[in-house]
Amino acid sequence: MNSLDIIADTDLGATAQRTASESAQVRPVLDKIADKWTVMILTVICPKPARFNEIKRRLDCITHKALADTLKRLERNGLVTRTVLPTSPIGVEYAITPLGHSLRQPFEALYAWALTHGGAIEEASRAYDRAREE
């Protein structure tokens, strides 16, 4: 029995086969939501709407262009709304939509996983790099 037989005898084989058959449907969706800025921006505006500069301040490492581009993409994909406020100067506020809000639980789980396992990933990367240097 080889390792491939083990996979065939478990639910992992069925999952892998289903993943392969559904990838054409799933990949475009993941391309729209599975990047670092989408996760971080939706996390920032999930509790309450925020203005552009407030989002930028809370994500201090994001560039103006990256934030603007990501917010436009999120709005286009129905995850965020953009509201022009009747203030002087005119302000713009971004809020999460119900569709965007439906990502809250998986994003919170991913965020918590990253906090829990980030150190292990960094250590694995260092060990890999050390092994390659020898």
N, C-alpha and C positions, 0 to 999 in steps of 0.2 A: 504494500500500500504506500503510495507516495502522498505528498502534501496536497496535491490536487484532488485526490480521492477524499480526503478529509473535508475539503470545501464542498465537494459534491454531496456529501452526506449530511450537510447542515443547512440551516436557513441562509447562510452566507452565500451559497451557490445561487439560490433563488433570488436573493437580493441583488447579487452581482448581475444576473441575467436581466432582471427587471430594470436595473439602473441603465444597462446598456441599451435596452429597447426604448426607454423613456428619455434618453439623453437629449434627443433632438427637441423634445418639448421642454425639458427642464433647463438646459444650458442657457437659452436666451433670457430666461427669468433670473437665473443666478448671475448672469453677466450684469444685470441691472441692479442687483441688490447686494452682491457678495464682494464688496470692496471696503477697504478700511474707512473711507470717508462716509459712505452711506450709513454704516453701522454707528459711527461716532455722531454724525449729525442727527440721525433719528433718535439716538439716546439723549442728546441735548434738548431737542424740542418735544420729546414725548410728554414730559410732565406739563409743559405750558409753552405757548407760542413764544418765539424770540425774534428779535431783529437781527439783521445780518451781522452787525458789529458785535452783538452779544454772543452770537454763535462763534464768530471768529475769535473773540477773547477766550471763550471756554475751550476752544480747540487751538491753542496758541501756536501749534506747529503747522497749521494749514495756511496755504497761501490764499490771497484774495481770489486769484483765478481759479484755483482748485475748488474753493468754496462756492463761488458763483456758478461754475460749470456743474458741480454736483447738485446744487439746489435746483438749477434749471432741469437737469435730468430727472431729479426726484419729482418735480412738479409735472413734467411731461408724462411720467409713468404713474401718476395718480397717488403718490405717497406723501406729497407735501402740497399745501396750498400757499399761495403768495397773495397777501393782502396789502394794498397801498393804503396807508393811514393818512387821514386828513390833518396832518400836522405841518408845522413850518419849522424847518424844511420838511418836505415830504419824507415820511418813513415807510419802510416796508417790513412786514412781519411775516414770518413763516410758521406754519402750524402743521402738525401731523394730521393726516386724513385717517378715516377708519381703516382703510386698506393698509396704510403705513403702520397704524397702531397694531394691526394683526401680527406685525413682525416683532412686537415688543417682547413677548415671551422667548422666542428663539434667540433674539439678539441679547437679551439679558442672560440667557444660559451660555451663549458664546462668550460674552464679556466675562462672566464669572469663571468660565473654564480658562480663559486667557489669564486671568489674575491668578488662578490656582496653579496652572501648569506652565506659565511663562518662564519661570526659573529653570524648570526641567528642559524646556526647549532650548534655552540659551546654553545650558550645560551640555546638552547633546551636540549642539552646533560647535562649541569649543572643542569637545572631544573628537568630533569628526575632523575639524581643521587640524588639531594636533596630530592625529593619526596620518593625515595626508602630508604633513610636513616632515615626518620621519623617513 
